[in-house]
Amino acid sequence: MNARTAAASPSPVPRHRLIADTALGLLAERGMRGLTHRAVDEAAGLPQGSTSNLARTRAALLAAAVTRLAEREAAVLAPREMPGVADPEAAAPAALAEALALALHRYLSHHRGLLIARYELALEATRRPELREVYDRAGRAFREPVQALLAAAGSPAPERQALALVAWCDGVLFSCVAGQFHAAVPTRDALRTSCAELLDGMLRG
């Protein structure tokens, strides 16, 4: 559903969500330079000035985009199939490998535009300390559960190994969307095998 369809729906999307989703779409389509308040209004089919009323500054608009990005990524990267820390299955590396493979494959297969928007925002965050804070806070929603799951699986250094595992996930996503392996999406089986190999190396011994 595009922004205009959502705006005309019998159950309209809340305006703040419509604006944030439209901002993410513009970032994916046009890059950071293509994101303006006026462009969001036009793409969302809203009266001019609507985006400015919600997010008066560019910094506020970017923060709204990052917040919405985190909400949408949570649905992709933390599927219901992800084992819970209190779940006995959490102690099985195979369960974690399966859940991560599912999340990565889902992202690469159906949400490539969202990934491109994330990379635009990540680069902008390196130049805007206020955005960096929002971006990092959103990222903890994925990093901290992974750290807890590694601890449940018997990791001797869950914080350090969570960095390696999340970095591997980020590297796969970037490589398959914007890097050397962008031409084809790896299969879920291939992702599961690679993740299992990584976890085996981390947790062995």
PyMOL commands that set and color helices and strands:
alter all, ss='L'
color gray80, all
select helices_A, chain A and resi 3-8+15-30+32-34+37-44+50-54+58-77+88-91+93-110+112-125+129-152+158-177+188-203
alter helices_A, ss='H'
color red, helices_A
deselect
rebuild
show_as cartoon
